[in-house]
Amino acid sequence: MNIQYDVATDLLYLRFDDRKQEVVNRRVSDDIVLDLGDDGKIVGIEILDASTHLDLTQVLPVEHAASV
């Protein structure tokens, strides 16, 4: 799993499958977008305004990851 956080846009991205594949974006709420892979399984989750929804200290290391 790969976790990326962009401080400037407050966007958290969780990637579960690192294989190169086309994905379809499916917005499930105003702030959550799912990336669905070739087989329809979730390969990534994008969380907008992440700091308002999550305690990022529980998700990220002390240093924030590079921009998405």
MOPAC internal coordinates of N, CA, C and O (Angstrom, degrees):
PM7 1SCF
backbone

  N    0.0000 0     0.00 0     0.00 0    0    0    0
  C    1.4483 1     0.00 0     0.00 0    1    0    0
  C    1.5190 1   108.42 1     0.00 0    2    1    0
  O    1.2310 1   120.97 1   -37.68 1    3    2    1
  N    1.3165 1   115.75 1   142.32 1    3    2    1
  C    1.4500 1   123.04 1   179.56 1    5    3    2
  C    1.5278 1   107.87 1  -120.50 1    6    5    3
  O    1.2310 1   120.39 1   -49.82 1    7    6    5
  N    1.3387 1   116.85 1   130.18 1    7    6    5
  C    1.4585 1   121.61 1   178.29 1    9    7    6
  C    1.5136 1   108.33 1  -118.17 1   10    9    7
  O    1.2310 1   120.82 1   -52.99 1   11   10    9
  N    1.3290 1   116.04 1   127.01 1   11   10    9
  C    1.4606 1   120.81 1   177.56 1   13   11   10
  C    1.5177 1   108.89 1  -127.76 1   14   13   11
  O    1.2310 1   121.37 1   -37.71 1   15   14   13
  N    1.3343 1   114.98 1   142.29 1   15   14   13
  C    1.4583 1   120.10 1   177.76 1   17   15   14
  C    1.5181 1   108.94 1  -133.72 1   18   17   15
  O    1.2310 1   120.89 1   -48.79 1   19   18   17
  N    1.3271 1   115.91 1   131.21 1   19   18   17
  C    1.4584 1   122.08 1   177.48 1   21   19   18
  C    1.5209 1   107.70 1  -107.37 1   22   21   19
  O    1.2310 1   120.71 1   -70.49 1   23   22   21
  N    1.3279 1   116.24 1   109.51 1   23   22   21
  C    1.4585 1   121.90 1  -177.17 1   25   23   22
  C    1.5284 1   110.83 1   -62.28 1   26   25   23
  O    1.2310 1   120.30 1   139.21 1   27   26   25
  N    1.3272 1   117.04 1   -40.79 1   27   26   25
  C    1.4647 1   121.16 1  -175.45 1   29   27   26
  C    1.5279 1   112.40 1   -62.54 1   30   29   27
  O    1.2310 1   120.30 1   142.87 1   31   30   29
  N    1.3302 1   117.04 1   -37.13 1   31   30   29
  C    1.4670 1   120.33 1  -177.88 1   33   31   30
  C    1.5301 1   112.90 1  -105.96 1   34   33   31
  O    1.2310 1   120.23 1   176.70 1   35   34   33
  N    1.3385 1   117.17 1    -3.30 1   35   34   33
  C    1.4619 1   123.52 1  -178.31 1   37   35   34
  C    1.5292 1   110.51 1    55.52 1   38   37   35
  O    1.2310 1   121.32 1  -134.73 1   39   38   37
  N    1.3335 1   115.08 1    45.27 1   39   38   37
  C    1.4576 1   122.38 1  -177.90 1   41   39   38
  C    1.5294 1   109.57 1  -112.40 1   42   41   39
  O    1.2310 1   120.79 1   -54.12 1   43   42   41
  N    1.3136 1   116.09 1   125.88 1   43   42   41
  C    1.4597 1   122.44 1   176.50 1   45   43   42
  C    1.5241 1   107.80 1  -108.71 1   46   45   43
  O    1.2310 1   120.81 1   -48.58 1   47   46   45
  N    1.3354 1   116.06 1   131.42 1   47   46   45
  C    1.4607 1   120.42 1   178.93 1   49   47   46
  C    1.5177 1   109.65 1  -125.72 1   50   49   47
  O    1.2310 1   121.02 1   -55.18 1   51   50   49
  N    1.3141 1   115.65 1   124.82 1   51   50   49
  C    1.4668 1   123.05 1   177.21 1   53   51   50
  C    1.5178 1   107.53 1  -109.29 1   54   53   51
  O    1.2310 1   120.53 1   -58.73 1   55   54   53
  N    1.3115 1   116.60 1   121.27 1   55   54   53
  C    1.4795 1   121.37 1   179.86 1   57   55   54
  C    1.5214 1   107.99 1  -113.86 1   58   57   55
  O    1.2310 1   120.46 1   -57.51 1   59   58   57
  N    1.3272 1   116.73 1   122.49 1   59   58   57
  C    1.4579 1   122.48 1  -176.58 1   61   59   58
  C    1.5184 1   113.49 1   -97.06 1   62   61   59
  O    1.2310 1   120.51 1   154.37 1   63   62   61
  N    1.3223 1   116.63 1   -25.63 1   63   62   61
  C    1.4630 1   121.21 1  -175.45 1   65   63   62
  C    1.5227 1   107.73 1  -130.91 1   66   65   63
  O    1.2310 1   120.09 1   -66.56 1   67   66   65
  N    1.3312 1   117.43 1   113.44 1   67   66   65
  C    1.4593 1   121.56 1  -175.13 1   69   67   66
  C    1.5264 1   114.02 1   -87.35 1   70   69   67
  O    1.2310 1   119.98 1  -177.46 1   71   70   69
  N    1.3314 1   117.65 1     2.54 1   71   70   69
  C    1.4590 1   119.29 1   177.44 1   73   71   70
  C    1.5254 1   109.60 1   -65.07 1   74   73   71
  O    1.2310 1   121.02 1   -35.81 1   75   74   73
  N    1.3382 1   115.66 1   144.19 1   75   74   73
  C    1.4629 1   119.20 1   175.22 1   77   75   74
  C    1.5126 1   107.98 1   -73.21 1   78   77   75
  O    1.2310 1   121.14 1   -54.66 1   79   78   77
  N    1.3187 1   115.43 1   125.34 1   79   78   77
  C    1.4513 1   121.18 1   179.40 1   81   79   78
  C    1.5213 1   108.90 1  -163.01 1   82   81   79
  O    1.2310 1   121.36 1   -24.77 1   83   82   81
  N    1.2940 1   115.00 1   155.23 1   83   82   81
  C    1.4551 1   119.02 1   174.67 1   85   83   82
  C    1.5155 1   108.38 1   -73.11 1   86   85   83
  O    1.2310 1   121.23 1   -37.93 1   87   86   85
  N    1.3306 1   115.24 1   142.07 1   87   86   85
  C    1.4529 1   119.69 1   178.14 1   89   87   86
  C    1.5196 1   109.55 1  -125.06 1   90   89   87
  O    1.2310 1   121.68 1   -27.25 1   91   90   89
  N    1.3176 1   114.39 1   152.75 1   91   90   89
  C    1.4517 1   122.49 1   174.48 1   93   91   90
  C    1.5202 1   106.65 1  -109.96 1   94   93   91
  O    1.2310 1   120.61 1   -49.96 1   95   94   93
  N    1.3291 1   116.43 1   130.04 1   95   94   93
  C    1.4568 1   120.78 1   178.80 1   97   95   94
  C    1.5245 1   109.42 1   -87.05 1   98   97   95
  O    1.2310 1   121.04 1   -48.21 1   99   98   97
  N    1.3209 1   115.62 1   131.79 1   99   98   97
  C    1.4577 1   120.69 1   177.06 1  101   99   98
  C    1.5220 1   108.24 1  -128.37 1  102  101   99
  O    1.2310 1   120.90 1   -68.73 1  103  102  101
  N    1.3342 1   115.88 1   111.27 1  103  102  101
  C    1.4693 1   121.13 1   178.55 1  105  103  102
  C    1.5216 1   107.94 1   -77.26 1  106  105  103
  O    1.2310 1   120.77 1   -56.79 1  107  106  105
  N    1.3324 1   116.13 1   123.21 1  107  106  105
  C    1.4586 1   120.01 1  -179.58 1  109  107  106
  C    1.5278 1   112.18 1  -105.49 1  110  109  107
  O    1.2310 1   120.52 1   165.21 1  111  110  109
  N    1.3356 1   116.62 1   -14.79 1  111  110  109
  C    1.4575 1   122.30 1   173.01 1  113  111  110
  C    1.5267 1   107.25 1  -158.74 1  114  113  111
  O    1.2310 1   120.45 1     0.37 1  115  114  113
  N    1.3141 1   116.75 1  -179.63 1  115  114  113
  C    1.4667 1   119.82 1   179.82 1  117  115  114
  C    1.5175 1   112.12 1   -59.38 1  118  117  115
  O    1.2310 1   120.20 1   149.38 1  119  118  117
  N    1.3295 1   117.22 1   -30.62 1  119  118  117
  C    1.4546 1   120.98 1  -172.87 1  121  119  118
  C    1.5254 1   115.19 1  -116.89 1  122  121  119
  O    1.2310 1   119.46 1  -176.08 1  123  122  121
  N    1.3168 1   118.64 1     3.92 1  123  122  121
  C    1.4664 1   121.82 1  -177.34 1  125  123  122
  C    1.5244 1   110.05 1  -126.26 1  126  125  123
  O    1.2310 1   121.28 1   -52.63 1  127  126  125
  N    1.3448 1   115.17 1   127.37 1  127  126  125
  C    1.4627 1   121.66 1   176.15 1  129  127  126
  C    1.5196 1   108.27 1  -126.34 1  130  129  127
  O    1.2310 1   120.49 1   -50.93 1  131  130  129
  N    1.3195 1   116.66 1   129.07 1  131  130  129
  C    1.4621 1   121.80 1   176.92 1  133  131  130
  C    1.5218 1   109.16 1   -98.01 1  134  133  131
  O    1.2310 1   120.43 1   -40.68 1  135  134  133
  N    1.3150 1   116.78 1   139.32 1  135  134  133
  C    1.4598 1   122.44 1   171.01 1  137  135  134
  C    1.5177 1   107.01 1  -101.42 1  138  137  135
  O    1.2310 1   120.76 1   -63.01 1  139  138  137
  N    1.3234 1   116.15 1   116.99 1  139  138  137
  C    1.4592 1   121.32 1  -179.11 1  141  139  138
  C    1.5146 1   109.13 1  -103.01 1  142  141  139
  O    1.2310 1   120.62 1   -49.05 1  143  142  141
  N    1.3352 1   116.42 1   130.95 1  143  142  141
  C    1.4534 1   122.48 1  -177.66 1  145  143  142
  C    1.5119 1   113.03 1   -83.14 1  146  145  143
  O    1.2310 1   122.00 1     7.06 1  147  146  145
  N    1.3407 1   113.77 1  -172.94 1  147  146  145
  C    1.4638 1   121.83 1  -177.54 1  149  147  146
  C    1.5232 1   112.93 1   -52.97 1  150  149  147
  O    1.2310 1   120.47 1   141.98 1  151  150  149
  N    1.3128 1   116.71 1   -38.02 1  151  150  149
  C    1.4600 1   121.03 1  -176.09 1  153  151  150
  C    1.5274 1   113.03 1   -93.08 1  154  153  151
  O    1.2310 1   120.43 1  -171.43 1  155  154  153
  N    1.3500 1   116.79 1     8.57 1  155  154  153
  C    1.4572 1   120.95 1   179.17 1  157  155  154
  C    1.5125 1   114.47 1    83.24 1  158  157  155
  O    1.2310 1   120.19 1  -179.16 1  159  158  157
  N    1.3263 1   117.25 1     0.84 1  159  158  157
  C    1.4625 1   120.97 1   178.86 1  161  159  158
  C    1.5244 1   110.19 1   -84.63 1  162  161  159
  O    1.2310 1   120.69 1   -26.67 1  163  162  161
  N    1.3226 1   116.29 1   153.33 1  163  162  161
  C    1.4632 1   121.38 1   179.28 1  165  163  162
  C    1.5253 1   108.89 1   -72.05 1  166  165  163
  O    1.2310 1   120.81 1   -57.58 1  167  166  165
  N    1.3283 1   116.06 1   122.42 1  167  166  165
  C    1.4645 1   120.74 1   176.72 1  169  167  166
  C    1.5262 1   111.19 1  -107.77 1  170  169  167
  O    1.2310 1   120.12 1   164.01 1  171  170  169
  N    1.3366 1   117.38 1   -15.99 1  171  170  169
  C    1.4525 1   120.28 1   179.36 1  173  171  170
  C    1.5171 1   111.60 1  -160.43 1  174  173  171
  O    1.2310 1   121.42 1   -24.92 1  175  174  173
  N    1.3401 1   114.89 1   155.08 1  175  174  173
  C    1.4604 1   121.75 1   176.49 1  177  175  174
  C    1.5166 1   107.66 1  -131.63 1  178  177  175
  O    1.2310 1   120.99 1   -52.37 1  179  178  177
  N    1.3173 1   115.71 1   127.63 1  179  178  177
  C    1.4652 1   122.53 1   177.65 1  181  179  178
  C    1.5252 1   107.59 1  -108.09 1  182  181  179
  O    1.2310 1   120.66 1   -54.02 1  183  182  181
  N    1.3393 1   116.35 1   125.98 1  183  182  181
  C    1.4555 1   120.96 1  -179.67 1  185  183  182
  C    1.5259 1   108.18 1  -117.18 1  186  185  183
  O    1.2310 1   121.13 1   -66.82 1  187  186  185
  N    1.3249 1   115.45 1   113.18 1  187  186  185
  C    1.4565 1   121.62 1   178.35 1  189  187  186
  C    1.5296 1   108.94 1   -83.80 1  190  189  187
  O    1.2310 1   120.40 1   -29.51 1  191  190  189
  N    1.3223 1   116.85 1   150.49 1  191  190  189
  C    1.4753 1   121.59 1  -176.94 1  193  191  190
  C    1.5262 1   110.09 1    51.37 1  194  193  191
  O    1.2310 1   121.16 1  -134.69 1  195  194  193
  N    1.3081 1   115.39 1    45.31 1  195  194  193
  C    1.4655 1   122.48 1  -172.24 1  197  195  194
  C    1.5223 1   113.50 1   -56.09 1  198  197  195
  O    1.2310 1   120.04 1   140.49 1  199  198  197
  N    1.3219 1   117.53 1   -39.51 1  199  198  197
  C    1.4715 1   119.72 1  -176.00 1  201  199  198
  C    1.5232 1   112.34 1   -67.34 1  202  201  199
  O    1.2310 1   119.72 1   161.99 1  203  202  201
  N    1.3305 1   118.13 1   -18.01 1  203  202  201
  C    1.4622 1   119.97 1   176.97 1  205  203  202
  C    1.5271 1   111.87 1   -85.64 1  206  205  203
  O    1.2310 1   120.16 1   163.53 1  207  206  205
  N    1.3302 1   117.30 1   -16.47 1  207  206  205
  C    1.4606 1   121.96 1  -177.56 1  209  207  206
  C    1.5205 1   113.74 1  -105.11 1  210  209  207
  O    1.2310 1   120.52 1   154.75 1  211  210  209
  N    1.3396 1   116.61 1   -25.25 1  211  210  209
  C    1.4638 1   120.87 1  -173.05 1  213  211  210
  C    1.5196 1   111.07 1  -133.56 1  214  213  211
  O    1.2310 1   121.32 1   -25.38 1  215  214  213
  N    1.3030 1   115.08 1   154.62 1  215  214  213
  C    1.4646 1   121.11 1   167.43 1  217  215  214
  C    1.5268 1   105.63 1   -85.50 1  218  217  215
  O    1.2310 1   120.60 1   -82.14 1  219  218  217
  N    1.3179 1   116.45 1    97.86 1  219  218  217
  C    1.4618 1   120.80 1  -173.50 1  221  219  218
  C    1.5235 1   112.84 1   -62.76 1  222  221  219
  O    1.2310 1   119.49 1   157.77 1  223  222  221
  N    1.3187 1   118.58 1   -22.23 1  223  222  221
  C    1.4663 1   119.55 1   178.02 1  225  223  222
  C    1.5239 1   111.24 1   -67.07 1  226  225  223
  O    1.2310 1   120.29 1   159.60 1  227  226  225
  N    1.3279 1   117.05 1   -20.40 1  227  226  225
  C    1.4618 1   121.36 1   177.86 1  229  227  226
  C    1.5255 1   112.13 1   -86.15 1  230  229  227
  O    1.2310 1   120.49 1   164.03 1  231  230  229
  N    1.3407 1   116.68 1   -15.97 1  231  230  229
  C    1.4619 1   121.62 1  -175.93 1  233  231  230
  C    1.5213 1   111.94 1  -104.99 1  234  233  231
  O    1.2310 1   120.90 1   142.12 1  235  234  233
  N    1.3268 1   115.89 1   -37.88 1  235  234  233
  C    1.4576 1   121.51 1  -172.86 1  237  235  234
  C    1.5203 1   111.53 1  -106.58 1  238  237  235
  O    1.2310 1   120.72 1   -23.59 1  239  238  237
  N    1.3119 1   116.23 1   156.41 1  239  238  237
  C    1.4662 1   119.26 1   170.25 1  241  239  238
  C    1.5277 1   109.16 1   -66.11 1  242  241  239
  O    1.2310 1   120.39 1    -7.64 1  243  242  241
  N    1.3080 1   116.86 1   172.36 1  243  242  241
  C    1.4620 1   121.87 1  -178.64 1  245  243  242
  C    1.5265 1   110.82 1   -55.03 1  246  245  243
  O    1.2310 1   120.62 1   139.96 1  247  246  245
  N    1.3425 1   116.43 1   -40.04 1  247  246  245
  C    1.4554 1   120.81 1   176.83 1  249  247  246
  C    1.5249 1   107.71 1   -92.53 1  250  249  247
  O    1.2310 1   120.66 1   -47.00 1  251  250  249
  N    1.3282 1   116.35 1   133.00 1  251  250  249
  C    1.4671 1   119.55 1   179.30 1  253  251  250
  C    1.5194 1   109.97 1   -72.55 1  254  253  251
  O    1.2310 1   121.37 1   -35.83 1  255  254  253
  N    1.3166 1   114.99 1   144.17 1  255  254  253
  C    1.4652 1   121.53 1   179.19 1  257  255  254
  C    1.5204 1   110.25 1   -67.08 1  258  257  255
  O    1.2310 1   121.09 1   -15.34 1  259  258  257
  N    1.3145 1   115.52 1   164.66 1  259  258  257
  C    1.4628 1   121.44 1   179.05 1  261  259  258
  C    1.5216 1   109.83 1   -64.42 1  262  261  259
  O    1.2310 1   120.77 1   -14.61 1  263  262  261
  N    1.3035 1   116.13 1   165.39 1  263  262  261
  C    1.4645 1   122.49 1  -178.53 1  265  263  262
  C    1.5156 1   110.97 1   -60.22 1  266  265  263
  O    1.2310 1   122.21 1   -28.93 1  267  266  265
  N    1.3316 1   113.38 1   151.07 1  267  266  265
  C    1.4652 1   121.12 1   177.80 1  269  267  266
  C    1.4984 1   109.07 1   -71.27 1  270  269  267
  O    1.2310 1   120.10 1   180.00 1  271  270  269

